[in-house]
């Protein structure tokens, strides 16, 4: 054994300690995944070496035959996994094995419940990785040397997974990494060739390089022990290069877990080979759950990029638009150069063509899921719906297709669940209805009970209820669907078109004429608070509402801009009143101008509250209301 120098003991990052505890106590029912995770990491290390060696052939150090080896020792109760990939320096080992530098870590830790079953799902979302070794081992040793460093710059890392680890410098002749697992008491089953072979076939058959296990060979003459021979136990061919007809669902699922570092099956996948002007293969997956960093738009994302079966980069983000950043998968091109960079990818016309085709493929996959497995799609929507809502603004070419995949709550439901598609809405539309009506707001309770919906309830017209923070912004990019335009029921002068009879329209005009005097009185009192005062066609039960001007920002957008520190353009609401409401009739007959002013302001403030807005002067509202209550009680 090599002499150890520069030995030091270091503490794990707090998050690592928590993850290790969680791993050991929550994944007891699925222990064998440790081997899948370690093989997956080894495969990544070999991929990285293969790519770096394209420009620096010396990194191969004369050993171009890349492989992973798994061995065991029953007597010592150890399992060893070795790769001749890129390896790690001392600094790499401390960084990668002592800390989790992963976006979303804080959210991950915050979401832990203490419930082992629920937490095991969370680990799957986060990615298990190297620390899964401690599921079956009470001590783990890592011997590594980065390709290109001298033999004297090897590193030995060791830990019992309890809070600290040791790092020392050693001599290591070969590049790459060797991991030795000292199995816990009761985990001897893994120090067995047949068991290891089955796990590799089950989880890692798709890995595109040989995974070797030792096989017993006959002893040579004069030898006491048989010579150690190695045999490849996996297919060792890239899954995406094989014909679809030869690949089982289980193989697709395991490959997803390998590239996504997830341990739940994907919801759906699409495997395709394109030949002709462009030649490339793609294998795209829709995950079952959202990662913790989904809403961090700057977080790493994208597909694994291969060029002619050679790994080039992880997270090549140029192949899909940002709103599809949750898609995992592989793209393997025959047309790109092996020395392609992220900068070149952003400018290459080949990429634009591939991006367009891959985007359509993902949207087709989602359409198929929505049509054939609506319950599964509903699960997808809960996880990724808000990200999909970014689509119409980012992807004009596919706006209609994306709109068809959107889901909304509506006045037809009573639970606020976003289950209604635009196609569903139009299928239920009233005869003669040529518009899609919607209302945005802060919460489902607020929009469901909004006075803006009164005339729609009376006429039995369905309205979409939009309560996500992104919804008003989304609707500014959705002009129409299937030839029907969208109408915000709280904006402008409501026109129900053919849904209003000529008699209704004529009666409304006549009422408006009779109330012209009241309109002027209220406008004079409210003054700068409003842009306009008018008789409402929206109300049947409430005395008054505030409508938004056609070109003005709604409440949601104003709040988003204010929260981000941006200047919000000045705008004033339109005050609409219901001429048949007893309060308005009382107001119309009020002789005292002071009392008329107080009542008008109270109605204005109440309408603002009903719209989900905050009052500019709450104290004045309370003062007027108390004054009115005192007068009524006298």
Helices and strands as residue ranges (DSSP letters): E 5-11, H 14-26, G 28-30, H 33-55, G 57-60, E 67-73, E 78-83, H 90-98, H 105-111, H 116-126, G 129-135, E 137-145, G 151-153, E 154-159, E 164-170, E 176-183, G 188-190, H 193-204, E 210-216, E 228-232, G 239-241, G 244-246, H 249-260, E 268-274, E 280-286, E 303-307, E 310-316, G 317-319, G 322-324, E 328-333, H 342-347, H 349-372, H 374-388, H 391-394, G 396-398, H 399-405, E 409-410, H 422-427, E 435-440, H 444-448, G 451-453, H 454-459, E 464-466, H 471-475, E 480-481, E 484-488, G 497-499, H 502-514, H 516-526, G 527-529, E 530-535, E 544-547, H 555-563, E 573-577, H 582-588, H 593-610, H 618-633
